[in-house]
Amino acid sequence: MKPDTTRTKGFFADKNRAFWLLQGGGWAGYFFLRAFGGLANSMGINYILPALIVTATGFSLTLLMSAAYRRIIRMRPVFVWTLTLLVIVVASSVFSILEVWAHARFFNPEFRPEGVQFFGAILLDLSVLGAWSGLYYGINFYLMLSQQTEDMLKAQAQASQASLAMLRYQVNPHFLFNTLNSISTLVLLKDERANSMLSRLSSFLRYSLSEDPGTRVSLEQELAALKLYFDIERMRFEDRLQTSFDIEPGAEKVCIPSMILQPLAENAVKYAVTPQEEGASIMVSARRVGQDRVFIDVADTGPGLNAARPIFVDGTGVGLKNIRDRLAESYGDKASFMLADRPEGGVVARLDIPYDTNTGKLEEPSA
């Protein structure tokens, strides 16, 4: 019956159309059953007219009932049930009176109903209008639940997008402070490298803020931003920072959440390059595993987890928590993150993600 919700799909996308189709179809079926039943019981063609009057009466009464129910349905349950029962009793009484009158007037003129006889059909009419009311409330409660579910999913999607944005925009403030401080020093020294460093920083920040947090970028784009970051840091550390990239052909096409490799690069610089006088090397690699997986590694030649990064053993580092949260938001349980010591020394951080080359909005992860 006529719903009060605002956006539903399928048959109920157009509420008025759905109501009139159900209303018209239901009462047309009622008329057919009454008329066919009368003819089958040898009541003759004269039974058609009272059946038509009864059907028109029921059709009109239920229109009035729907108008009342639209106001009742959002009340407290005790009022809904009480007022609904009252509406059904009153409507059934009117229905029964008109039905008996039509039967006496057009089918059996010899019958002269008096008093309580006008309520001779009330049990049948109570059943019909009770069933109609149950159908009305059932459909409306279904539509209201569907609307609430849709609103809840939209709210969850918005919260997810906000969470992704917050996580992605957690650019390390120490990196920005150190970079700006280095640029300031170069400017004071009138070093021409200041312009180059400022240009790289501008490009890096533009990339970090340009993409919608709910979209993916190719690994190739992500590596270009990572190289900008390393170029900026190399101006600070010079020969103490060595970088290399080993990307298997085809792996660069995989799409990943933008800036997800940034915390790994920052951690490698902070815990491998900075504390060692000789510096360290940072290696970024990517390779396909089978047809549907990709391993992306960020490794370094630093002192290792236990020596330099005890906070990361229990996974409470902000940067690594950022990565875990973003993977969970983007892939659910289809992706994983691992941090471990390398046998040859240093640390390796690995992203294990599905191989997908589709850019655009991230799909909702499977439960």
Rosetta blueprint (number, residue, H / E / L):
1 M L
2 K L
3 P L
4 D L
5 T L
6 T L
7 R L
8 T L
9 K L
10 G H
11 F H
12 F H
13 A L
14 D L
15 K H
16 N H
17 R H
18 A H
19 F H
20 W H
21 L H
22 L H
23 Q H
24 G H
25 G H
26 G H
27 W H
28 A H
29 G H
30 Y H
31 F H
32 F H
33 L H
34 R H
35 A H
36 F H
37 G H
38 G H
39 L H
40 A H
41 N L
42 S L
43 M L
44 G L
45 I H
46 N H
47 Y H
48 I H
49 L H
50 P H
51 A H
52 L H
53 I H
54 V H
55 T H
56 A H
57 T H
58 G H
59 F H
60 S H
61 L H
62 T H
63 L H
64 L H
65 M H
66 S H
67 A H
68 A H
69 Y H
70 R H
71 R H
72 I H
73 I L
74 R L
75 M L
76 R L
77 P H
78 V H
79 F H
80 V H
81 W H
82 T H
83 L H
84 T H
85 L H
86 L H
87 V H
88 I H
89 V H
90 V H
91 A H
92 S H
93 S H
94 V H
95 F H
96 S H
97 I H
98 L H
99 E H
100 V H
101 W H
102 A H
103 H H
104 A H
105 R H
106 F H
107 F H
108 N L
109 P L
110 E L
111 F L
112 R L
113 P L
114 E L
115 G H
116 V H
117 Q H
118 F H
119 F H
120 G L
121 A L
122 I H
123 L H
124 L H
125 D H
126 L H
127 S H
128 V H
129 L H
130 G H
131 A H
132 W H
133 S H
134 G H
135 L H
136 Y H
137 Y H
138 G H
139 I H
140 N H
141 F H
142 Y H
143 L H
144 M H
145 L H
146 S H
147 Q H
148 Q H
149 T H
150 E H
151 D H
152 M H
153 L H
154 K H
155 A H
156 Q H
157 A H
158 Q H
159 A H
160 S H
161 Q H
162 A H
163 S H
164 L H
165 A H
166 M H
167 L H
168 R H
169 Y L
170 Q L
171 V L
172 N L
173 P H
174 H H
175 F H
176 L H
177 F H
178 N H
179 T H
180 L H
181 N H
182 S H
183 I H
184 S H
185 T H
186 L H
187 V H
188 L H
189 L L
190 K L
191 D L
192 E L
193 R H
194 A H
195 N H
196 S H
197 M H
198 L H
199 S H
200 R H
201 L H
202 S H
203 S H
204 F H
205 L H
206 R H
207 Y H
208 S H
209 L H
210 S H
211 E L
212 D L
213 P L
214 G L
215 T E
216 R E
217 V E
218 S E
219 L H
220 E H
221 Q H
222 E H
223 L H
224 A H
225 A H
226 L H
227 K H
228 L H
229 Y H
230 F H
231 D H
232 I H
233 E H
234 R H
235 M H
236 R H
237 F H
238 E H
239 D H
240 R H
241 L E
242 Q E
243 T E
244 S E
245 F E
246 D E
247 I E
248 E L
249 P L
250 G L
251 A H
252 E H
253 K H
254 V L
255 C E
256 I E
257 P E
258 S L
259 M L
260 I L
261 L L
262 Q H
263 P H
264 L H
265 A H
266 E H
267 N H
268 A H
269 V H
270 K H
271 Y H
272 A H
273 V H
274 T L
275 P L
276 Q L
277 E L
278 E L
279 G L
280 A E
281 S E
282 I E
283 M E
284 V E
285 S E
286 A E
287 R E
288 R E
289 V E
290 G L
291 Q L
292 D L
293 R E
294 V E
295 F E
296 I E
297 D E
298 V E
299 A E
300 D E
301 T L
302 G L
303 P L
304 G L
305 L H
306 N H
307 A H
308 A H
309 R L
310 P H
311 I H
312 F H
313 V L
314 D L
315 G L
316 T L
317 G L
318 V H
319 G H
320 L H
321 K H
322 N H
323 I H
324 R H
325 D H
326 R H
327 L H
328 A H
329 E H
330 S H
331 Y H
332 G H
333 D H
334 K H
335 A L
336 S E
337 F E
338 M E
339 L E
340 A E
341 D E
342 R L
343 P L
344 E L
345 G L
346 G L
347 V E
348 V E
349 A E
350 R E
351 L E
352 D E
353 I E
354 P E
355 Y L
356 D L
357 T L
358 N L
359 T L
360 G E
361 K E
362 L L
363 E L
364 E L
365 P L
366 S L
367 A L
